[in-house]
Every structure is written in C-alpha cells, then in structure tokens.
Amino acid sequence: MIPGALLDFLEGRGSFAVAGTRDANLVPHVHYVSGWLVEPDRQTIRCLINRAYLDGLFGSLEDNGQFCLTVEQIGTHETYQFKGMYVGSADLTDADLAAHHRASQKFAKALSLFVGYPEPVGRSFIRRPDVIVRFAVREVFVQTPGPVAGRRIFPSEEP
C-alpha cells in the first residue's frame, strides 16, 4: 500500500504529472497525464490520459507492462516517481472526471502564481482524458532536486 504521506501528496499537493513507458527496444515514451486517482486498495493508481498522448503507450505496455508516473508540486519542485505494472484500462467515471478537474485547477493555480498566466489559460493545458491506465505501484522514488533525488522510499531502502 502507498504510505499515507505519499497519498497526501498525490491527493493534495501534486499539481503536474507525466507518465512514462518503454518499448521492447528500450525506447522511452512520454505520456502527459490529465489527472490521477488512487484506488481504494491504496496500491493502484488510475492515470487519466488524453488521446493526443497515446503514442507508444499500449505497444509498450504489451511489450513489458512497466509504467511509471512522476508527479510534481509546481513551485516547491517536490516530486515523486511511482513505478509499477500495468493492470488494465478502465472506462472514464465521474470520479475520474472530478480528478481531472482537480488536477487542472491545481495546475492552473500554480501557473497563475508562478508564471502569471490567467487560470483559464492554465486549465486549457490539461486536456480532458480519454483513456484510463491503471497500474499497481511497486516502488516509489524521490525525484525532488537535491541530495536524496533518486532514492527509493517505498519500499524503504532501510533494512
């Protein structure tokens, strides 16, 4: 299960996300995320992705099933990467649309505060999702710039 502090980050402070996959030839593919939602089991994350960012997604998932989600809080640069295995796709639900709305609101607020963009402009960058990718989190790494960047924090590296 994803620890409570990381759940708090995902649900409260994270304001931008990008997903990554790699194909059988180890070619990376980037997929911008329109929102995310942790399922009740606290191990599975639903990633909301617009069709414009599907290039290489399902081919890579068929090749190896590996998926990662990197979420940042714009401003502080607090960032975590969640790695795991694809467990399936799903139909878009009302809860997913609410997660998309929250993500676009947080992103727009951050752009307004730090860059000066009007919030409607910021919201327009986060496209409505068309596809839900579900993955089971296996490990989490700190990606916040600094001395602990790259350290695995879940499961803990401590003995």
C-alpha positions in Angstrom: 0.0 0.0 0.0 1.1 3.5 -0.8 2.1 5.2 2.5 -0.1 8.0 3.9 2.4 10.8 3.4 2.6 9.9 -0.3 -1.2 9.7 -0.6 -1.4 13.1 1.0 1.0 14.4 -1.7 -0.9 12.8 -4.6 -4.3 14.0 -3.4 -3.3 17.4 -2.1 -0.1 18.9 -3.3 0.8 17.3 -6.6 0.0 19.7 -9.4 1.5 18.2 -12.6 2.2 14.7 -13.8 3.7 12.8 -16.7 3.8 9.1 -17.3 6.5 7.0 -18.9 6.7 3.7 -20.7 9.4 2.0 -22.7 9.1 -0.4 -25.6 10.8 -3.7 -26.3 13.8 -1.8 -27.8 14.0 0.3 -24.6 12.8 3.4 -26.4 11.1 5.7 -23.9 7.7 7.2 -24.5 6.2 10.2 -22.6 2.5 10.5 -21.9 1.2 13.7 -20.4 -1.4 13.0 -17.6 -4.7 14.8 -17.3 -5.2 13.7 -13.7 -4.7 10.7 -11.3 -6.7 8.9 -8.7 -5.6 6.4 -6.1 -8.0 3.5 -5.9 -9.4 2.3 -2.6 -6.8 -0.6 -2.3 -4.1 2.2 -1.9 -1.9 0.3 -4.3 -3.4 1.0 -7.7 -3.3 4.4 -9.4 -5.6 5.5 -12.2 -3.9 7.7 -14.7 -6.1 9.8 -17.0 -4.6 10.4 -20.4 -5.8 12.3 -23.4 -5.7 10.6 -26.8 -3.1 13.1 -28.1 -0.5 11.4 -25.8 -1.1 7.7 -26.5 1.8 7.3 -28.9 3.6 4.2 -27.9 1.6 3.6 -24.8 -0.3 0.4 -25.4 2.5 -1.1 -27.5 5.0 -0.5 -24.7 2.5 -2.0 -22.1 2.1 -5.1 -24.3 5.9 -5.4 -24.6 6.7 -5.3 -20.8 3.8 -4.0 -18.8 6.0 -1.4 -17.0 4.5 2.0 -16.2 5.7 5.0 -14.2 4.0 8.2 -13.1 6.0 11.2 -12.0 4.1 13.8 -10.0 5.5 17.3 -9.1 4.2 20.1 -7.0 4.9 23.2 -9.1 6.7 25.8 -7.1 8.4 23.6 -4.5 9.5 21.1 -7.1 8.6 18.3 -4.6 8.5 15.3 -6.9 8.0 11.6 -6.7 8.1 8.8 -9.2 5.7 5.8 -8.8 6.8 2.7 -10.7 4.8 -0.4 -11.2 3.0 -2.8 -13.5 0.0 -2.1 -15.8 -3.1 -3.9 -14.5 -5.6 -2.7 -17.1 -7.6 0.0 -18.6 -11.0 1.3 -17.5 -13.9 3.4 -18.6 -13.9 7.0 -17.6 -16.1 7.6 -14.5 -17.4 10.6 -12.7 -14.7 10.2 -10.1 -12.1 10.3 -12.9 -13.6 13.5 -14.3 -13.5 15.0 -10.8 -9.8 14.1 -10.5 -9.2 15.7 -13.9 -10.9 18.9 -12.7 -8.8 18.9 -9.5 -5.6 18.4 -11.5 -6.4 21.1 -14.0 -7.4 23.5 -11.2 -4.1 22.9 -9.2 -2.0 23.2 -12.4 -3.8 26.5 -13.4 -3.4 28.0 -9.9 0.3 27.1 -9.9 0.9 28.7 -13.4 -1.0 31.8 -12.3 1.0 32.1 -9.1 4.5 31.4 -10.5 4.2 32.4 -14.2 1.4 34.9 -14.2 -0.9 33.0 -16.6 -4.6 33.6 -16.2 -6.2 30.5 -14.7 -8.4 29.7 -17.7 -5.3 29.6 -19.8 -3.6 27.2 -17.4 -6.6 24.9 -17.3 -6.6 24.7 -21.1 -3.2 23.0 -21.0 -4.7 19.9 -19.2 -6.7 18.1 -21.8 -9.8 16.1 -21.0 -8.9 12.5 -20.6 -10.0 9.8 -23.0 -8.2 6.8 -21.6 -7.6 5.4 -18.1 -4.5 3.4 -17.4 -4.4 1.5 -14.1 -1.1 0.4 -12.6 -0.1 -1.3 -9.3 2.6 0.6 -7.6 5.7 -1.5 -6.9 8.1 1.2 -5.7 8.3 5.0 -5.2 11.4 7.2 -5.7 12.2 10.8 -4.6 12.7 13.0 -7.7 12.8 16.3 -5.8 16.1 18.0 -6.8 18.6 17.7 -4.0 20.8 15.2 -2.2 18.2 12.4 -1.9 17.0 12.6 -5.5 16.8 9.0 -6.9 16.4 7.4 -3.5 13.8 4.7 -3.3 11.4 5.5 -0.4 8.9 2.7 -0.8 9.5 0.1 0.0 12.1 1.6 2.2 15.8 1.1 1.4 16.4 0.9 5.1 17.0 -2.7 6.4 
